[in-house]
Amino acid sequence: MEEINKEAVWVIDPVHSRIRFDTKYLLLTPVSGWFAQFEGSVVSTEDNFNACQIQLTIYTNSIYTGNEERDTHLRSADFFDAANHPVITWKSNNVITRGDLLEATGTLTIKGVEQNISFQARHVGSCPDPMGNTKAGFTLDTTLNRKDFNITWNQFIDKQGLLLSDEVTLHCDVQLLKLS
C-alpha cells in the first residue's frame, strides 16, 4: 500500500521571529526598522518544505524605527497608508527546494498593489524546543523597489540628491512552530 503524506501545518512564532527592513538615508547610511506584528502559516506535505503553501500578513501600523515622528510619517499616506491599507500580504504560488534553499514565488501586496515576487530563503534547520514542540528556522534577505508598490514619497536635498533610496532590503529571521 502506498504511503500517504500527512499535511503538516506550521505557524510563525512571533516571539522568535523578526521582519526588519533597511533603506539608505541621504543615500549614505541605512535606516532600519521592523514590523512588530505579523502572522503567517506554512502548509507542507514534505519534511524539506518542497511545494509548501506559505501565507504571511504584516500589520503596517506596527512599524517601528525607534523614532516616533518617523514612524508616524511611515504610517501616513506618504508611505504605507496604514489607515487605508492595514496589512501587507504575501501568498506563495510555487515553492521549490534545492538543498537548504527554498525558492518561493508568490504575490506580494503593499498599499493595494500586487506584484509577483520571488524570494530565496535558507532553511537553517529543524529541531524540538525545550517543551517538546517541533520548530523550523529560516532566514531571508532580499531587496525590493518601493516605487513598485506606489511608495514614492521623497525629497530632493540641494545638490546632494535624494533623501531616501528607492531600494529597500528585507531581512527576515523566521521560526516556525509545527501544529500538526
Contacts in CASP RR format, 6 or more apart in sequence:
PFRMAT RR
TARGET T0000
AUTHOR 0000-0000-0000
METHOD contacts of the structure
MODEL  1
MEEINKEAVWVIDPVHSRIRFDTKYLLLTPVSGWFAQFEGSVVSTEDNFN
ACQIQLTIYTNSIYTGNEERDTHLRSADFFDAANHPVITWKSNNVITRGD
LLEATGTLTIKGVEQNISFQARHVGSCPDPMGNTKAGFTLDTTLNRKDFN
ITWNQFIDKQGLLLSDEVTLHCDVQLLKLS
5 45 0 8 1.000
5 46 0 8 1.000
6 45 0 8 1.000
6 180 0 8 1.000
7 43 0 8 1.000
7 44 0 8 1.000
7 45 0 8 1.000
7 180 0 8 1.000
8 43 0 8 1.000
8 44 0 8 1.000
8 45 0 8 1.000
8 178 0 8 1.000
8 180 0 8 1.000
9 41 0 8 1.000
9 42 0 8 1.000
9 43 0 8 1.000
9 178 0 8 1.000
9 179 0 8 1.000
9 180 0 8 1.000
10 41 0 8 1.000
10 42 0 8 1.000
10 43 0 8 1.000
10 44 0 8 1.000
10 136 0 8 1.000
10 176 0 8 1.000
10 177 0 8 1.000
10 178 0 8 1.000
10 179 0 8 1.000
11 39 0 8 1.000
11 40 0 8 1.000
11 41 0 8 1.000
11 42 0 8 1.000
11 176 0 8 1.000
11 177 0 8 1.000
11 179 0 8 1.000
12 38 0 8 1.000
12 39 0 8 1.000
12 40 0 8 1.000
12 41 0 8 1.000
12 56 0 8 1.000
12 174 0 8 1.000
12 175 0 8 1.000
12 176 0 8 1.000
12 177 0 8 1.000
13 135 0 8 1.000
13 175 0 8 1.000
13 176 0 8 1.000
13 177 0 8 1.000
14 37 0 8 1.000
14 38 0 8 1.000
14 39 0 8 1.000
16 135 0 8 1.000
16 175 0 8 1.000
17 38 0 8 1.000
17 172 0 8 1.000
17 173 0 8 1.000
17 174 0 8 1.000
17 175 0 8 1.000
18 34 0 8 1.000
18 171 0 8 1.000
18 172 0 8 1.000
18 173 0 8 1.000
19 34 0 8 1.000
19 35 0 8 1.000
19 38 0 8 1.000
19 58 0 8 1.000
19 170 0 8 1.000
19 171 0 8 1.000
19 172 0 8 1.000
19 174 0 8 1.000
20 32 0 8 1.000
20 33 0 8 1.000
20 34 0 8 1.000
20 170 0 8 1.000
20 171 0 8 1.000
20 172 0 8 1.000
21 32 0 8 1.000
21 33 0 8 1.000
21 34 0 8 1.000
21 168 0 8 1.000
21 169 0 8 1.000
21 170 0 8 1.000
21 171 0 8 1.000
22 30 0 8 1.000
22 31 0 8 1.000
22 32 0 8 1.000
22 33 0 8 1.000
22 168 0 8 1.000
22 169 0 8 1.000
22 171 0 8 1.000
23 30 0 8 1.000
23 31 0 8 1.000
23 146 0 8 1.000
23 164 0 8 1.000
23 165 0 8 1.000
23 167 0 8 1.000
23 168 0 8 1.000
23 169 0 8 1.000
24 30 0 8 1.000
24 31 0 8 1.000
24 164 0 8 1.000
24 165 0 8 1.000
24 167 0 8 1.000
25 31 0 8 1.000
25 163 0 8 1.000
25 164 0 8 1.000
26 157 0 8 1.000
26 160 0 8 1.000
26 163 0 8 1.000
27 160 0 8 1.000
27 161 0 8 1.000
27 162 0 8 1.000
27 165 0 8 1.000
30 169 0 8 1.000
31 65 0 8 1.000
31 70 0 8 1.000
32 65 0 8 1.000
33 63 0 8 1.000
33 64 0 8 1.000
33 65 0 8 1.000
33 66 0 8 1.000
34 63 0 8 1.000
34 64 0 8 1.000
35 58 0 8 1.000
35 59 0 8 1.000
35 60 0 8 1.000
35 62 0 8 1.000
35 63 0 8 1.000
35 64 0 8 1.000
35 88 0 8 1.000
36 62 0 8 1.000
36 63 0 8 1.000
36 64 0 8 1.000
37 58 0 8 1.000
37 59 0 8 1.000
37 61 0 8 1.000
37 62 0 8 1.000
38 56 0 8 1.000
38 57 0 8 1.000
38 58 0 8 1.000
38 59 0 8 1.000
38 62 0 8 1.000
39 56 0 8 1.000
39 57 0 8 1.000
40 54 0 8 1.000
40 55 0 8 1.000
40 56 0 8 1.000
40 57 0 8 1.000
41 54 0 8 1.000
41 55 0 8 1.000
42 49 0 8 1.000
42 52 0 8 1.000
42 53 0 8 1.000
42 54 0 8 1.000
42 176 0 8 1.000
43 52 0 8 1.000
43 53 0 8 1.000
44 50 0 8 1.000
44 51 0 8 1.000
44 52 0 8 1.000
44 53 0 8 1.000
45 51 0 8 1.000
45 52 0 8 1.000
46 52 0 8 1.000
46 97 0 8 1.000
47 126 0 8 1.000
48 97 0 8 1.000
48 99 0 8 1.000
48 123 0 8 1.000
49 95 0 8 1.000
49 97 0 8 1.000
49 102 0 8 1.000
49 123 0 8 1.000
49 136 0 8 1.000
50 95 0 8 1.000
50 96 0 8 1.000
50 97 0 8 1.000
51 95 0 8 1.000
51 96 0 8 1.000
52 92 0 8 1.000
52 95 0 8 1.000
53 92 0 8 1.000
53 95 0 8 1.000
54 90 0 8 1.000
54 91 0 8 1.000
54 92 0 8 1.000
54 95 0 8 1.000
54 104 0 8 1.000
55 89 0 8 1.000
55 90 0 8 1.000
55 91 0 8 1.000
55 92 0 8 1.000
56 89 0 8 1.000
56 90 0 8 1.000
56 91 0 8 1.000
57 87 0 8 1.000
57 88 0 8 1.000
57 89 0 8 1.000
58 87 0 8 1.000
58 88 0 8 1.000
58 89 0 8 1.000
59 86 0 8 1.000
59 87 0 8 1.000
60 75 0 8 1.000
60 80 0 8 1.000
60 81 0 8 1.000
60 82 0 8 1.000
60 85 0 8 1.000
60 86 0 8 1.000
60 87 0 8 1.000
60 88 0 8 1.000
61 75 0 8 1.000
61 82 0 8 1.000
61 86 0 8 1.000
63 71 0 8 1.000
63 74 0 8 1.000
63 75 0 8 1.000
63 80 0 8 1.000
63 82 0 8 1.000
64 71 0 8 1.000
65 71 0 8 1.000
65 74 0 8 1.000
73 79 0 8 1.000
74 80 0 8 1.000
75 81 0 8 1.000
75 82 0 8 1.000
75 83 0 8 1.000
76 82 0 8 1.000
77 83 0 8 1.000
77 84 0 8 1.000
78 153 0 8 1.000
79 151 0 8 1.000
79 153 0 8 1.000
80 88 0 8 1.000
80 110 0 8 1.000
80 111 0 8 1.000
80 151 0 8 1.000
81 111 0 8 1.000
85 110 0 8 1.000
85 111 0 8 1.000
85 112 0 8 1.000
88 108 0 8 1.000
88 109 0 8 1.000
88 110 0 8 1.000
89 107 0 8 1.000
89 108 0 8 1.000
89 109 0 8 1.000
90 106 0 8 1.000
90 107 0 8 1.000
90 108 0 8 1.000
90 109 0 8 1.000
90 117 0 8 1.000
91 106 0 8 1.000
91 107 0 8 1.000
92 104 0 8 1.000
92 105 0 8 1.000
92 106 0 8 1.000
93 105 0 8 1.000
93 106 0 8 1.000
93 107 0 8 1.000
94 104 0 8 1.000
94 105 0 8 1.000
94 106 0 8 1.000
95 102 0 8 1.000
95 103 0 8 1.000
95 104 0 8 1.000
95 105 0 8 1.000
96 102 0 8 1.000
96 103 0 8 1.000
97 103 0 8 1.000
97 123 0 8 1.000
99 123 0 8 1.000
100 122 0 8 1.000
100 123 0 8 1.000
100 124 0 8 1.000
100 125 0 8 1.000
101 120 0 8 1.000
101 121 0 8 1.000
101 122 0 8 1.000
101 123 0 8 1.000
102 120 0 8 1.000
102 121 0 8 1.000
102 122 0 8 1.000
102 123 0 8 1.000
102 138 0 8 1.000
103 118 0 8 1.000
103 119 0 8 1.000
103 120 0 8 1.000
104 118 0 8 1.000
104 119 0 8 1.000
104 120 0 8 1.000
104 121 0 8 1.000
105 116 0 8 1.000
105 117 0 8 1.000
105 118 0 8 1.000
105 119 0 8 1.000
106 116 0 8 1.000
106 117 0 8 1.000
106 118 0 8 1.000
107 114 0 8 1.000
107 115 0 8 1.000
107 116 0 8 1.000
107 117 0 8 1.000
108 114 0 8 1.000
108 115 0 8 1.000
108 116 0 8 1.000
108 117 0 8 1.000
108 144 0 8 1.000
108 149 0 8 1.000
109 115 0 8 1.000
110 149 0 8 1.000
110 150 0 8 1.000
110 151 0 8 1.000
111 149 0 8 1.000
111 150 0 8 1.000
111 151 0 8 1.000
112 149 0 8 1.000
112 150 0 8 1.000
113 148 0 8 1.000
113 149 0 8 1.000
113 150 0 8 1.000
115 148 0 8 1.000
115 149 0 8 1.000
117 144 0 8 1.000
119 140 0 8 1.000
119 142 0 8 1.000
120 140 0 8 1.000
120 142 0 8 1.000
121 138 0 8 1.000
121 139 0 8 1.000
121 140 0 8 1.000
121 172 0 8 1.000
121 174 0 8 1.000
122 138 0 8 1.000
122 139 0 8 1.000
122 140 0 8 1.000
123 136 0 8 1.000
123 137 0 8 1.000
123 138 0 8 1.000
124 137 0 8 1.000
124 138 0 8 1.000
124 139 0 8 1.000
125 136 0 8 1.000
125 137 0 8 1.000
126 134 0 8 1.000
126 135 0 8 1.000
126 136 0 8 1.000
126 137 0 8 1.000
127 134 0 8 1.000
127 135 0 8 1.000
128 134 0 8 1.000
128 135 0 8 1.000
129 135 0 8 1.000
133 177 0 8 1.000
133 178 0 8 1.000
134 177 0 8 1.000
134 178 0 8 1.000
135 175 0 8 1.000
135 176 0 8 1.000
135 177 0 8 1.000
135 178 0 8 1.000
136 175 0 8 1.000
136 176 0 8 1.000
136 178 0 8 1.000
137 173 0 8 1.000
137 174 0 8 1.000
137 175 0 8 1.000
137 176 0 8 1.000
138 172 0 8 1.000
138 173 0 8 1.000
138 174 0 8 1.000
138 175 0 8 1.000
138 176 0 8 1.000
139 171 0 8 1.000
139 172 0 8 1.000
139 173 0 8 1.000
139 174 0 8 1.000
140 170 0 8 1.000
140 171 0 8 1.000
140 172 0 8 1.000
140 174 0 8 1.000
141 169 0 8 1.000
141 170 0 8 1.000
141 171 0 8 1.000
141 172 0 8 1.000
142 169 0 8 1.000
142 170 0 8 1.000
143 167 0 8 1.000
143 168 0 8 1.000
143 169 0 8 1.000
143 170 0 8 1.000
144 167 0 8 1.000
144 168 0 8 1.000
144 169 0 8 1.000
144 170 0 8 1.000
145 166 0 8 1.000
145 167 0 8 1.000
145 168 0 8 1.000
146 152 0 8 1.000
146 166 0 8 1.000
146 167 0 8 1.000
146 168 0 8 1.000
147 166 0 8 1.000
153 164 0 8 1.000
154 162 0 8 1.000
154 163 0 8 1.000
154 164 0 8 1.000
155 162 0 8 1.000
155 163 0 8 1.000
155 164 0 8 1.000
156 162 0 8 1.000
156 163 0 8 1.000
157 163 0 8 1.000
END
